[in-house]
Amino acid sequence: MLEKDGFQSARWFTTDRQFSGDKYRLISLEKFHIDFTNDKILAYMKYGGGFFGINFDDVKNALKSPSVGALIVGFGFQDIIAQVANRIPQAIIFTVKNKSMDTSPHLFTADSKGQLHRIDVNVLELDAWTKVYNQMLKTLNHSARTSRK
């Protein structure tokens, strides 16, 4: 839903195995180490005997065309999102959770810097994701206005 409404997803890389879908690409372990040494890796983590993450070029490419912004979805990988927040201070981080769920400790620094915006959602509610999307747009529009001042 978010991509069709103006967000553009950054591609993820993996060094161990190909994931399904066009949002992942397989790179060699050697390329990962070269990119890491040349500071081209935005965020990464070890997973299943290899690495996966996002590099700066993929985020730049995602930012070229969208009308709303680049989207990095980190389902269950809050440490990746925390690395993004640390490396890109102007990043706006959304955590979308049920009201009863706690925010990950990985995101406490982003929260203290004002980057984190929690959106509580009841996934069983009619139009739940539309409400989430509208809240994201409201937050992004507010952030854009305050950053111009």
C-alpha positions in Angstrom: 0.0 0.0 0.0 2.7 2.5 0.9 4.7 2.0 -2.3 1.7 2.6 -4.5 0.9 5.8 -2.6 4.3 7.5 -3.1 6.9 5.8 -1.1 9.8 4.0 -2.8 11.5 1.0 -1.1 15.2 0.7 -0.9 16.6 -2.6 -2.0 18.2 -4.9 0.6 21.3 -7.0 -0.1 22.1 -10.5 1.2 25.4 -12.4 1.0 24.1 -15.8 2.0 21.0 -16.7 -0.1 18.6 -15.1 -2.5 15.3 -14.0 -1.0 12.2 -13.9 -3.1 11.1 -10.7 -4.6 12.8 -7.8 -6.3 13.5 -5.9 -3.1 16.5 -8.2 -2.4 19.7 -8.8 -4.3 22.4 -11.3 -3.7 26.0 -10.0 -3.5 29.2 -11.8 -2.8 30.8 -11.8 0.6 33.8 -10.1 -1.0 31.7 -7.3 -2.3 30.1 -6.8 1.1 33.6 -6.4 2.7 34.8 -4.0 0.0 31.6 -1.9 0.3 31.9 -2.0 4.1 35.6 -0.9 3.9 34.6 2.0 1.5 31.8 3.1 3.9 29.1 2.2 1.3 27.1 0.1 3.7 24.3 2.0 5.5 23.2 -0.7 7.9 23.7 -4.5 8.2 23.5 -7.5 10.5 24.8 -11.0 10.5 22.0 -13.5 9.6 22.1 -17.2 8.8 25.8 -17.4 8.1 26.0 -14.3 6.0 25.1 -10.6 6.1 22.1 -8.7 5.0 21.3 -5.0 5.0 21.1 -1.8 2.9 23.8 0.2 1.2 23.8 4.0 0.7 23.5 3.8 -3.1 20.2 1.8 -2.8 18.8 4.5 -0.5 19.9 7.2 -2.9 18.2 5.4 -5.8 15.0 5.1 -3.7 15.1 8.9 -3.0 15.4 9.8 -6.7 11.8 9.2 -7.7 9.3 9.1 -4.9 6.9 11.9 -4.1 6.7 11.1 -0.4 10.1 9.5 0.6 12.2 6.4 0.7 10.9 3.6 2.7 13.0 1.1 4.6 10.9 -1.6 6.2 12.6 -3.4 9.0 10.1 -6.1 10.1 11.7 -7.5 13.2 15.1 -6.0 12.5 15.1 -2.9 14.8 18.8 -2.9 15.0 19.0 -2.2 11.3 16.6 0.6 11.6 18.6 2.0 14.6 21.7 2.0 12.4 19.9 3.9 9.7 18.7 6.5 12.3 22.3 6.9 13.6 23.8 7.3 10.2 21.1 9.6 8.7 20.2 12.1 11.4 17.3 13.5 9.3 15.7 10.1 9.0 12.1 9.8 10.3 11.5 6.4 11.9 8.0 4.9 12.4 7.3 2.0 14.6 3.9 0.5 14.0 2.7 -1.7 16.8 -0.3 -2.9 18.7 -0.9 -0.7 21.8 0.2 -3.5 24.1 3.6 -4.0 22.4 6.7 -2.4 23.7 9.1 -0.3 21.6 12.4 -2.0 20.9 15.3 -0.9 23.1 17.3 -0.6 19.8 15.2 2.4 19.0 15.6 4.3 22.3 18.3 6.6 20.9 16.2 7.4 17.8 13.4 8.2 20.2 15.5 10.5 22.4 16.6 12.4 19.2 13.0 12.9 18.2 13.3 10.7 15.1 11.0 7.9 16.3 7.2 8.2 15.8 5.1 5.4 17.3 1.8 4.6 15.6 -0.5 2.3 17.5 -2.6 0.1 15.2 -5.3 -2.5 15.6 -4.7 -4.7 12.5 -8.3 -6.1 12.8 -9.8 -2.6 12.6 -11.4 -1.7 9.2 -9.0 0.6 7.3 -6.3 0.2 9.9 -3.5 0.5 7.3 -5.1 3.6 5.7 -5.1 5.2 9.1 -1.4 4.3 9.6 -0.6 5.7 6.2 -2.5 9.0 6.9 -0.7 9.3 10.3 2.7 8.8 8.5 1.8 11.5 6.0 0.7 13.9 8.8 4.0 13.3 10.6 6.1 13.7 7.4 4.3 16.9 6.5 4.8 18.4 10.0 8.5 17.4 9.9 8.9 19.0 6.5 7.3 22.3 7.7 9.5 22.4 10.9 12.7 21.6 9.0 12.2 24.6 6.7 12.0 27.1 9.6 
